[in-house]
Amino acid sequence: MAYIQQIPVNGTGDKLYPDAAMDAGTRGLLDMLDPWSWGGTLPANGGLSVGDGPKNYPLAEDGWIEDAARAVTSTMLTVGGGIRFVDTDDILRLPVGFRHKVDDRHVGLIYWAKNLPDPLGAGSSNTIYASATAAASYNFSIGAAYGDPGVVTEARVRTGYSAASILPTVLRDAMFDGALHQIGVEFELSSDDASIVYSSYLDGLFISSATRTVTGTMFAPTSAEYAAFGQHPVGGSTMNGTLWRAMMQELEVEGARAFADTVALDYEINKARILAVSG
């Protein structure tokens, strides 16, 4: 079940969404340039206090959402309308729709960011996005490994179903080149539960897929466990830039379009508006 509710339009068969890229499979959406994500009023560039931040807000009596909102866990900045990640403890906790469930089989994440390697980054478990437990288990994560500090050697995606899958070099380079990019990552478990396919997208286009053997399972997160951009308890951070938009899609829901189509639509309708403020 999607976490963001849709409001039927009486007599039309249509449903309203607060964003044109949403469909029946949208579980979470944050858009730093949309007043909806801020409860009606965009914040001025500057500091965000702990507990502030973009959220999934209700728009009507029966609500767009079912989940409690999350927000920043340290003092952070909005720059060019986006959330700026600078320090190692900069974390944007996400609404529960971004947190992966024990029965998730086919899910995709889209995000828009400008990002650079952390000049102090080192180690092999640093994350851009993670949905994990405090016990160091991942349900879904996107991150990178550093060789020398500030030097990214590979980017990768992983779920609880398998070991990490290395993302294509072209995607890794874009994730850390300091320019604005739309990044998309999708996973789909096979019908026999024996394999999982990871697919990657860059700036509206499909890049490639890779198949891994299933060696594990997803866990059922507790209410205290969350998804986040930035540093996560299970690793360091490879988020050293600005985030403008993030969208989580559950792709087996009736009425959810193919992830490739959502990536293309999301890119078409958002490139100009985000580029205009991102510098």
N, C-alpha and C positions, 0 to 999 in steps of 0.2 A: 504494500500500500504506500502510495506517495505521501510524504509528510505535508506538502503544500496542498491545501484544499483548493478546488476549483468551484466557482460560484455559477450555477446554471442560469442561463438567460431564459426566462419563462417563455415557453411556446416556440422557441427557435431551435432547440437542440444544441445550441452553442454553449460554450463555457468561457468565462472571463479569466484572464491571467494578468498579473501585474507586470508582465514583461513579454514582449513579442516572441522571444525564443522559447518560452516555456511550453510544455505540453503535459499530457497526463502522467508522464514518467518523471517529471521534475520533483526531486526530493528537497533540494536546497538551492537558493540563489542569493548571492550578495552582489550588489552593484553599487560601488562607491559614488557613482555619479547620478544615481536615481534616488530621489527623496524617499521613495518607498522603503529603501533599506535603512533609512535613518529616522523613520517614524514621521516623516512629513517635511522635514527641513534639512537641507544639506548643511553640514558644518563648514565653518570657515577653515582655511588652512591654518594649522597650528597644532597644539597639543591635545591629545586624548587622554583622559584620566582612566585609571583602572576601572573596568566595568563599562566604559563607553565603547562605542564602535558600531559598525553596521550589523543589522540583525534581520531576520525574517519577521516583519511586523504584520499584524492583522490590518485588514482594510475594511472589513464589514462585520456585521453582528455575528455571523457564523464563522468568520475568520478565514484567513488564507493558510493558517498554520495549525499544527497540533503541538509543536515542540517548543520548549523553553529556549530563549535566545542565549547566545554566548557572546563574548566580547573580548577586548584586549585585557591581558593579565599584567601588563606593565605600562608605564607611561610611554605612549607612542605618538607619532605625528601623522597628520594628513598633509600630503604634498601633491599639488596638481590634481586634487580631488581623490587621490589614492592613499592607501595605508602604507606608510614607510617603515621598513624593517632595517634597523641599524645595529642594535645591540644583540648580544647572544641570548638575552632573555625576552626578546620581542616575540610575542605569541599572539596570534589572532585565533581564539577559540571559536569554533563554528557551531551553528545550530545542529540539533541532533540528526537532521536529515542528511548531513554529510558524514555521519558516523556509520560505519558499515556493520551489517547484521550477520548473524550466523548463517542465514540462508541466502545471502546475496550470491547470485550466479552470473549476472550480466549487468555491469554498471560502468558508467563513464564519468570522468571529471574533466571540466574545461576551466582554465583560468587564464587571465590576462595580466601580464607583469613585465616590468623591466628589472633585470636582475644581473648581478655581477658575482664572481666568486668571492667568498669571504677571504679577505687577506690573511686571516689567522686560521682559516679552516684546515683541518687535518683529520685523518681517520676515515672510516669506511661506512659509517651509519648515519651520516648527516642527512636531514630531511628538508624538503621544501614543503611537502604536505604529508601528514600521517594521520591515520585512524588506528589508534593503538591503545594498549593498556600500560599501566604503570609497571607491570611485570615484564616489560620489554618484549611484548608480542605485537606483531603487526597484522591487521586485517587488510589494509591497503596503504601503500606509501609510494611517494615519488621522491627521489633524492639523488645523491651523488657521492662519489668517493673522491677524496683528495689524495694526491701524492705528497708533494711539498706543500706547505701552507700557501693558499691562494691559487693552487694549480689543480683544476678538476681533471681527473683521469677518466671518469666514466659517469654517466647518468643511468639510473635504473628504476624500474618499477617492480613492486612485489606485492603479493597478497598472502594470506594465510594458507592458500592452496599450494604454493610452490616456492622454490627458491627464487631469488631475484632474476629478472630478465633485463639484459642490457639494452638500453634505448639507443637508437641509431645516432651516429656521430653528428649528423646534421641537426637533430633535435637537441642533443647535448650542447652543441655550440650555441644554438639559438637561446637555450635556457640561461646561458651565462654570458651573453655578448653585450648586455647593457642596453639593448634596443627593445622597443615594445613588441611583444609577440603574444599570440594566442596559442596556448598549448593544450592539447587534448590527449588523454590516455584512457583506454577502454580495456576491460577484461571480460572474457566470456568463458564459462565452464562448459565443457563438452557434455552432451546428453548422457554419456556413460560415466561421467565423473572421473575419467582417466587423464584428461589433459585440459589445459587452459591456454587460451590465445590472448596475448597482449597486443593491442593495436595502438599506434601513435599517430598524432595529427599535428600539423604546424600551419598556422595562419590560414585556416580554412580548408586545408588539403590533407588527405590521407598520406602518410609516409610509408609505413610498413607494419607487418605483423610478425610475431614470433610465438612459437608454441613451446610450452614447458609441460613436463610430466607432473601430475598432481601427486604431492607427497604429504599433504597436510590438510587441515580443515580451518574454517573460520571459527572464531570464538564468539560467544554472546557477551557483548560489553555490558558493564554495569552502568548505573546512572552517573557515576563519577568519572567514567572514561569517555574521552571526547576525541573529535577530529580537530586538527589545527593546521594553520600555516605558520611557518617559523620553527623555532626550536621546540622539540617535543621531548618528553621525559626519557624516551628510549634512544635519543641520539642528539647530536649537535644540530646546528642550523646551516642550510645552504641557501636560506632566504636572506639576501642582502640587497634589497631593492624595494620596489613599490608595486603593490597589488591593487588592481582596479576592479576586478570582477571574478567571480567563481560560481560554477554551476554544477550540481550533481544530478545525474540522470540514472534512473532505474529503467533498464531497457526491455524488461520482460513484461512490463505493465501494458495492458490493453490501451491503445491510443498513443503510446510512445513512438515517435518516429525513429528511424535508424539513426545511430549516433553520428555517422558521417554526415547525414543531412542536417542534424542539429548543429554540428560543428560549422558547416558551411553557412547556415543561416545566421548563427551567432556572430560569425566573422563579418558577414555582409552588413548586418545592421549595427554593429558596434565599432568597426575599425575607425571610421572617420571621427566619431564622437570621442573615443578614448584618445586617439592620436592628437586631437585638437588641444587636449589639456596636458598631455604627458610630456611635452617638451622635446 
